[in-house]
Structures are given as structure tokens and as C-alpha cells.
Amino acid sequence: MEETPPCLPAKTDLAIIGAGPHALTLVTHLLQKRQTMWGKFLVFDKSGRWMSRWQNQFAALEIPHLRSPAVHHPDPNPFALRKFAESRPHEFFPPYDLPGTRLFDDFCQDVIRRYSLQQQVIPLGVTRIEPLPHLFRPRLRLWLQDGKSIIARRVVLATGSSKLQLPNWVNQITSGYPEHKLCHSSSVDLRRLCLTGERVLIVGGGLTSGHLAVGAISRGAKVDLMIRRHLQEKLFDAEPGWLGPKYLKGFFAEQDYQKRFATILQARNGGSMTPAMGMQLRREVRSGNLRINENCQVVMAQWMGEKWRVQCSDGSQHEYSRIWLSTGTKFDVTSEALLQEVLEVYPIKIVNGLPVLDEYLRVPGCELFLMGGLAALQVGPTARNLSGARMASEKIVPAIVKPSMALSQLRSA
């Protein structure tokens, strides 16, 4: 039975769009600094629940544990997860005590209970953000999927806004094919599949493609993993030096945003596997269940009615029953539908799709804040990660709890 949206007020002090780990991190940091903010904010997510998209993604790919160590989570106290897990030490994975998926989810639900946050989530998606610049104090009107609207003094976009990156050859496929036979990794749900006797092509060299390969093999498939360069192994998305002043001091001192963007790309350096996943994949190669084609790309794919015929850059040709694209996502503020009207009224500098925000991660001149990958130029290469959620919260919270300071900045912007 669908949840009935509660009766909405006409206005709110703070509206947060999205109820994932970033939004949860922001809210806990906000309440730690200013308990009186409780009840003065609303969170909009069409699922009506905290963490639902995160839960679905981890469950669909059967991811056993996080890639981030135990200090990275939504609670302001870095040791809170450790304390919560005192009776569950077996749910940490080597080499750096990475929390198991179940443990992390249970902990987040505990945070939600402790801060009494469930009732703040409105089970409606936001379809449009309309700037109201002509009022004495500019506001933002959020239009909701049920056709109603609410006026917010401040808005935080914490949806993890990114668009799927698809290889060029996908757009050149001329014949129609069943949707599930070629899809992005974000659409794959391993729990629903039986792949006995199938050969699956997975394109991409990141950790997601590793989870997909292991999941497909466990369901009876043979898998080809195609990577356009060498398979890279590293523990984290970006080096731990990016979590503190070691690297960030120089990053923030750089005033050329093109150089900041290049640094972000270099620090993340595309997709990579953890050493543990690399070991698992090599085991499957030895068992004959997996082929890893490095320095190789798809040149052309044709749907032959029941199978794909794929031509590769090394000159080889193969047939597959399905293709999964683990080719990642791209952050581009110009393609984020919710931001179009705001950017028309408050035009800002954009560098390779990333907006140049003020020091509070706000669109200059406007009380709209961005979290996640879109804030990378101000947060650094780990902006989309759990550590980035904490760093973003530390920048946004002062502008909310000390509005006088923030508004003077806003007027001079």
C-alpha cells in the first residue's frame, strides 16, 4: 500500500532533496550544531524512506561490504559505527575494517532512530525548482510530483545527480533489441536472474563490474570482462591523502578551476578494483568462468535476434546473450533538470560540467546548496563518497546555522 503524503505546510526553512547517505550526513551534522533546527526542515524523496536507493543498489549487486573504512558514515562522531558494532566485530572486512553492508545499513537506521528523522521524509519527488528572486528575501519554490508546491528559504540538492556514461557504439546500434539484453549496470538486479548457459559481456574496469562478474558467474554464466586499459587494483577510489590537508591544502589553493578539474580526474583515475576483488576474479579466470580482455574496446555490436555479435578493437569477434555496461556516470550540472531554472536566473561559471560554487557549496547569489559529485570543485576528488558527504556538511552547516554571516556573503556575491 502506498504511503499517503502528509499535509504539507506552505513554507519550510530548509528543504533537502534526496534521502540518501549525503542528506543523512548533512542532517545529523546540522542537528549536532543546532538542535533547534529539528522540525524546521523537510526531506523530499519519492520512496518515503531514508537510504532506500542505497539499499536497492547494494542489494541488486549483492555487494558484501563498503569500500570506505569504518570512520566514514553519516554520524558526526567518527567512532560511532565502531561503538555500534562492538558485539559484531565479525562484520568488518580486511584490510581496513570495511563495514559489511548489513552492518552499515543497521547503523544508519539506528542514526535515523536516534535523531528521530523518519517523520521528516515526505514521500514525494521534486519535479522542479522555481527561483522566486523578486521577493524582498529571495526564496525557492519546489514543485512536487503530486502537483502541489512548497516555498523554501534554503534548499540542498543531495540526490547524487549524475548521468549515465554510455559508449559511442551503443548509439550506433540500428536494430531493435530487448531492453534487458543491453543495459547499464545501474539497471541490473542480480537477485532476479538465472543465467545458466549464458555468456555475458561486461564492459568496464571498476569495482561494480567486478561485483557483476562474480554475481553472473554464481548464477551459471560465463563472463567476458572488457577493459579499455589494464585492470587497476587499489584499495580506495582516491588516495587517503585526499581526506585531509595533505592533498586538499594545495587543491584549495589552486585558483584555476580547469586545473582543479584535471586534478580530480587524475586523483580518481577511472575505475579500479580492490585487491580482494582482483584475487576473486583471477580465481574465476583459472576456473574457466571468466575471461579478462584488457586494452580492448567494443567497436561494433549487432543484435542478431537472439544474441549479440560484438567486434572488438583487437580484431576479434564474439557472441553474447547479454551486455552490461559498467561504464560509470558523469556529473554535469547543465543536464540536471532540477537546476535549469535556477541557472537561468543565477548564471554561474561551469567547468567541464561542474559548477563553481561559493565556499558554502551554494550557487552564488542563491540559497541553493549542492552536495555530492556536483560539488567536487569545492570539496575535492572524494566529493561523491561518504567522506565527501562529511566534508560537504562541514561547509554547508555554517551557512544554515549562522544565516546572518551567510546572507551578507550572499548579498555581496
Buried (B, 14 or more C-beta within 10 A) or exposed (E): EEEEBEEBEEEBBBBBBBBBBBBBBBBBBBBBBBEEBBEBBBBBBBBBBBBBBBBEBBBBBBBBBBBBBBBBBBBBEEEBBBEBBEEBEEBBBEEBBBBBBEBBBBBBBBBBEEBEBBEBBBBBBBBBBBBEEEEEEBBBBBBBBEEEBBBBBBBBBBBBBBEBEBBEBBEEBEEEBEEEBBBBBBEBBBEEBEBEEBBBBBBBBBBBBBBBBBBBBEBEBBBBBBBBEEBBBBBBBBBBEBBEEEBBEEBBEEEEBEEBBBBBEEBBEEBBBBEBBBEBBEEBEEEEBBBBBEEBBBBEBBBEEEBBEBBBEEEEEBEBBBBBBBBBBBBBBEEBEBBEBBBEBBEBEBBBBBBBBBEBBBBBBBBBBBBBBBBBBBBBBBBBBBBBBBBBBBBBBBBBBEBEEBEEBBEEE
